[in-house]
């Protein structure tokens, strides 16, 4: 895990100094590097500028408090992250403390969460990823087989920040949902042919641009609320400018339900799941960039 974690951090754009290890006696816990130039995004997920990264190494014997205490006796001042590749014989909350030394212990679930965040927001690729932008000509070519097809994240977290929610305390997941390609006519002062992508995931949302990943992400899946027989007429009707010789005026253009042609695809939507300060569950869908609370999702 030591070298693998160095590679992951480097792919995230985090600089790692591996040339100046602290002077330490032999121990179960080994130094793998020191991070610098940590971005605000990585800092929100637990990394600290100048933090030393350590690993317990793999093995059958659990990592116990005695090993941590022995290591902390010699560890230099500063911030330290220990990645436990072994199971722990104690609870994380019982970590020992020492003046001028801050210790953070990551178990494998914490590492998985860190990597999952990086995969979803596009900073890290663990597979040979290929994204395809969907257009009229390539739709049939891309959506081959029964699916589900994994959508690419929009990587816009403004709504989460505006809502005062913490991405760092959430878990990355995939939502099982549907994506509809809806073609039809808008009827107003003139008739207009239109085509839209509509995401059916805890509500209906028009998506301006859709891209899919060639391979799915290795994250837990949950079933989103999918609306049966959605009403596209209400969603896709809109006000548009129309010139009548005296400047452009806004007119209602109604989507003609009888003209619609709908193709539906099973998709996986990258998302984040967390709990707010009031104990309510929230889910951020990173494709439509919407936050949903109290959603009835079910693990699969």
C-alpha positions as CSV (number, residue, x, y, z in Angstrom):
1,X,0.0,0.0,0.0
2,X,2.9,2.4,0.7
3,X,4.0,2.7,-3.0
4,X,0.4,2.5,-4.2
5,X,-0.6,5.4,-2.0
6,X,2.3,7.4,-3.2
7,X,1.2,6.8,-6.8
8,X,-2.4,7.7,-5.9
9,X,-1.4,11.0,-4.2
10,X,0.9,11.9,-7.1
11,X,-2.0,11.3,-9.5
12,X,-4.1,13.6,-7.4
13,X,-1.5,16.3,-7.9
14,X,-0.1,16.1,-4.4
15,X,3.7,16.5,-4.2
16,X,5.4,13.9,-2.0
17,X,8.9,14.2,-0.7
18,X,10.4,10.7,-0.2
19,X,14.0,11.8,0.1
20,X,14.2,13.0,3.7
21,X,12.8,10.4,6.0
22,X,12.8,11.1,9.8
23,X,15.4,9.3,11.8
24,X,13.5,6.5,13.5
25,X,14.5,3.1,15.0
26,X,13.1,0.0,13.3
27,X,9.3,-0.3,13.9
28,X,6.2,-2.0,12.6
29,X,5.1,1.4,11.2
30,X,7.2,2.7,8.3
31,X,7.5,6.1,6.7
32,X,6.5,6.4,3.0
33,X,6.7,10.2,2.4
34,X,5.8,13.8,3.3
35,X,3.2,15.8,1.4
36,X,3.4,19.4,0.4
37,X,1.6,21.8,-1.9
38,X,-1.7,20.3,-0.7
39,X,-4.7,21.9,-2.5
40,X,-7.8,23.1,-0.5
41,X,-9.7,20.1,-2.0
42,X,-7.2,17.5,-0.6
43,X,-7.1,19.4,2.6
44,X,-10.9,19.1,3.0
45,X,-10.4,15.3,2.8
46,X,-7.9,15.1,5.6
47,X,-4.4,15.9,4.2
48,X,-2.3,18.6,5.9
49,X,0.5,20.6,4.4
50,X,3.8,19.0,5.5
51,X,2.1,15.9,6.9
52,X,4.2,12.7,7.2
53,X,2.5,9.6,5.7
54,X,3.2,6.2,7.4
55,X,2.0,2.7,6.8
56,X,1.6,-0.4,9.1
57,X,2.4,-2.8,6.2
58,X,0.3,-5.9,5.5
59,X,0.2,-8.9,7.9
60,X,-2.0,-11.2,9.8
61,X,-1.1,-9.8,13.2
62,X,-3.3,-6.8,14.1
63,X,-2.0,-3.4,14.8
64,X,-2.2,-2.8,18.6
65,X,-2.0,0.2,20.9
66,X,1.4,-0.9,22.2
67,X,2.9,-0.6,18.6
68,X,1.3,2.8,18.2
69,X,2.6,4.0,21.6
70,X,6.1,2.7,20.9
71,X,6.2,4.4,17.5
72,X,4.9,7.7,19.0
73,X,7.7,7.8,21.5
74,X,10.2,8.4,18.7
75,X,8.1,10.2,16.1
76,X,9.1,13.8,15.4
77,X,6.8,16.8,16.0
78,X,4.2,17.6,13.4
79,X,1.2,16.0,11.7
80,X,1.2,12.3,11.0
81,X,-1.1,10.1,9.0
82,X,-0.9,6.3,9.6
83,X,-2.5,4.0,7.0
84,X,-3.5,0.8,8.8
85,X,-3.3,-2.1,6.3
86,X,-3.9,-4.5,9.2
87,X,-7.0,-4.8,11.3
88,X,-6.9,-2.9,14.6
89,X,-7.1,-4.5,18.0
90,X,-8.4,-1.3,19.5
91,X,-10.9,1.5,18.6
92,X,-9.7,4.4,16.6
93,X,-11.0,6.8,19.2
94,X,-8.6,5.4,21.8
95,X,-5.5,6.6,19.9
96,X,-2.7,7.8,22.2
97,X,-1.7,11.5,22.2
98,X,1.6,13.3,22.7
99,X,2.4,17.0,22.8
100,X,3.1,18.8,19.5
101,X,2.2,15.7,17.5
102,X,-1.1,15.2,15.7
103,X,-2.0,11.7,14.8
104,X,-4.6,10.6,12.2
105,X,-5.2,6.9,11.6
106,X,-6.9,5.7,8.4
107,X,-8.3,2.2,8.2
108,X,-9.0,0.7,4.8
109,X,-12.5,2.1,4.7
110,X,-11.0,5.6,5.1
111,X,-8.6,5.0,2.3
112,X,-11.5,3.7,0.1
113,X,-13.5,6.8,0.9
114,X,-10.6,9.1,0.0
115,X,-10.0,7.3,-3.3
116,X,-13.7,7.2,-4.0
117,X,-13.9,11.0,-3.7
118,X,-11.0,11.4,-6.1
119,X,-12.5,9.0,-8.7
120,X,-16.0,10.7,-8.6
121,X,-14.7,14.2,-9.0
122,X,-12.3,13.1,-11.8
123,X,-9.0,13.7,-10.1
124,X,-8.0,10.1,-10.2
125,X,-8.4,7.3,-12.7
126,X,-7.9,3.7,-11.4
127,X,-9.0,2.0,-14.6
128,X,-8.2,2.7,-18.2
129,X,-10.9,5.3,-18.4
130,X,-12.4,6.5,-21.7
131,X,-15.2,9.0,-21.7
132,X,-17.6,9.5,-24.6
133,X,-19.6,12.7,-25.1
134,X,-23.1,11.7,-26.3
135,X,-24.5,13.2,-29.4
136,X,-27.2,12.3,-31.9
137,X,-24.9,10.3,-34.1
138,X,-23.1,8.3,-31.4
139,X,-26.0,7.5,-29.0
140,X,-26.8,4.1,-30.4
141,X,-23.1,3.3,-30.7
142,X,-22.3,4.2,-27.0
143,X,-25.4,2.7,-25.4
144,X,-24.8,-0.9,-26.5
145,X,-25.8,-3.8,-24.3
146,X,-28.2,-3.8,-21.4
147,X,-26.2,-1.5,-19.1
148,X,-26.2,0.0,-16.6
149,X,-23.9,2.7,-18.0
150,X,-21.9,4.9,-15.6
151,X,-22.3,8.6,-16.1
152,X,-19.4,11.0,-15.7
153,X,-19.5,13.4,-12.8
154,X,-20.0,17.1,-13.4
155,X,-17.5,18.0,-10.7
156,X,-19.4,21.1,-9.4
157,X,-19.7,21.3,-5.6
158,X,-21.0,24.8,-5.3
159,X,-24.5,23.6,-4.1
160,X,-22.9,21.5,-1.4
161,X,-20.8,24.4,-0.2
162,X,-23.8,26.8,-0.3
163,X,-25.8,24.3,1.8
164,X,-23.0,24.2,4.4
165,X,-22.5,20.5,4.0
166,X,-19.2,18.7,4.4
167,X,-18.0,16.6,1.4
168,X,-15.1,15.3,3.4
169,X,-17.5,13.5,5.9
170,X,-19.6,11.9,3.1
171,X,-19.2,8.6,1.4
172,X,-19.0,8.3,-2.4
173,X,-21.7,5.9,-3.9
174,X,-23.4,5.1,-7.2
175,X,-27.1,5.7,-7.6
176,X,-29.0,3.3,-9.8
177,X,-31.2,5.5,-12.0
178,X,-32.5,6.0,-15.5
179,X,-31.5,8.4,-18.3
180,X,-34.1,9.3,-20.9
181,X,-33.4,10.6,-24.4
182,X,-36.5,12.6,-25.3
183,X,-37.2,13.9,-28.8
184,X,-40.3,15.8,-29.8
185,X,-41.8,19.1,-30.8
186,X,-42.2,22.5,-29.0
187,X,-45.4,24.2,-30.1
188,X,-45.6,28.0,-29.9
189,X,-45.6,30.8,-32.5
190,X,-43.7,28.2,-34.5
191,X,-43.0,24.5,-34.3
192,X,-39.5,23.5,-33.2
193,X,-37.9,20.0,-33.1
194,X,-36.1,19.4,-29.8
195,X,-34.0,16.7,-28.2
196,X,-33.2,16.6,-24.5
197,X,-31.5,14.3,-22.0
198,X,-33.5,13.8,-18.8
199,X,-32.0,12.2,-15.7
200,X,-34.6,10.3,-13.6
201,X,-32.9,10.1,-10.3
202,X,-34.8,11.3,-7.2
203,X,-36.6,13.6,-9.5
204,X,-36.5,14.7,-13.1
205,X,-33.6,16.9,-14.3
206,X,-32.7,18.1,-17.8
207,X,-29.0,17.5,-18.4
208,X,-27.3,19.7,-20.9
209,X,-24.3,17.5,-21.5
210,X,-23.9,13.8,-20.8
211,X,-20.7,11.7,-20.9
212,X,-20.3,8.0,-20.0
213,X,-17.3,6.1,-18.6
214,X,-16.1,3.1,-20.5
215,X,-15.8,1.2,-17.2
216,X,-17.8,1.5,-14.0
217,X,-16.4,2.7,-10.6
218,X,-15.9,0.3,-7.8
219,X,-18.3,1.9,-5.3
220,X,-21.3,0.8,-3.3
221,X,-24.6,1.1,-5.2
222,X,-27.9,2.3,-4.0
223,X,-31.3,2.4,-5.7
224,X,-32.5,6.0,-6.4
225,X,-36.2,6.9,-6.6
226,X,-37.1,6.5,-10.3
227,X,-40.4,8.0,-11.5
228,X,-42.6,5.7,-13.5
229,X,-44.1,7.1,-16.7
230,X,-42.6,10.6,-16.2
231,X,-44.5,13.7,-17.5
232,X,-42.0,15.2,-19.9
233,X,-44.5,17.8,-21.3
234,X,-44.5,19.8,-18.0
235,X,-40.7,19.5,-17.6
236,X,-39.7,20.4,-21.2
237,X,-42.2,23.2,-21.9
238,X,-40.4,26.6,-21.8
239,X,-40.5,30.3,-22.5
240,X,-38.5,31.3,-25.6
241,X,-37.9,34.6,-27.4
242,X,-39.7,35.0,-30.7
243,X,-39.3,37.9,-33.1
244,X,-42.6,39.5,-34.3
245,X,-41.1,42.5,-36.2
246,X,-40.9,44.8,-33.2
247,X,-38.2,43.0,-31.2
248,X,-38.1,39.7,-29.4
249,X,-40.9,38.8,-27.1
250,X,-41.1,35.8,-24.8
251,X,-43.7,33.2,-25.6
252,X,-44.6,29.9,-24.1
253,X,-43.6,26.9,-26.2
254,X,-45.4,23.7,-25.1
255,X,-43.8,20.3,-25.5
256,X,-46.3,18.2,-27.5
257,X,-46.6,14.9,-25.5
258,X,-48.1,13.1,-28.5
259,X,-44.9,13.9,-30.5
260,X,-42.4,12.5,-28.0
261,X,-40.1,9.6,-28.8
262,X,-38.3,8.3,-25.6
263,X,-35.4,6.0,-25.3
264,X,-34.5,4.9,-21.8
265,X,-31.2,3.7,-20.4
266,X,-30.3,2.2,-17.0
267,X,-27.4,4.3,-15.6
268,X,-25.2,4.6,-12.5
269,X,-24.9,8.2,-11.2
270,X,-21.8,9.2,-9.1
271,X,-23.0,10.7,-5.8
272,X,-22.1,11.5,-2.3
273,X,-24.0,10.4,0.8
274,X,-23.7,12.1,4.2
275,X,-25.5,13.3,7.3
276,X,-26.1,16.9,8.2
277,X,-25.9,18.7,11.6
278,X,-29.5,17.7,12.3
279,X,-28.9,14.1,11.7
280,X,-30.7,14.1,8.3
281,X,-29.4,11.9,5.5
282,X,-28.5,13.9,2.3
283,X,-27.4,12.7,-1.1
284,X,-25.6,14.9,-3.7
285,X,-26.1,13.8,-7.3
286,X,-22.9,15.0,-9.0
287,X,-24.5,14.8,-12.5
288,X,-27.5,17.0,-12.0
289,X,-25.7,18.8,-9.1
290,X,-28.8,18.5,-6.9
291,X,-29.0,17.7,-3.2
292,X,-31.7,15.4,-1.9
293,X,-32.6,14.8,1.7
294,X,-34.4,11.9,3.4
295,X,-34.1,9.9,0.2
296,X,-35.5,6.4,0.3
297,X,-32.4,4.7,-1.2
298,X,-31.7,1.0,-0.7
299,X,-28.3,-0.6,-0.8
300,X,-27.8,-3.3,-3.4
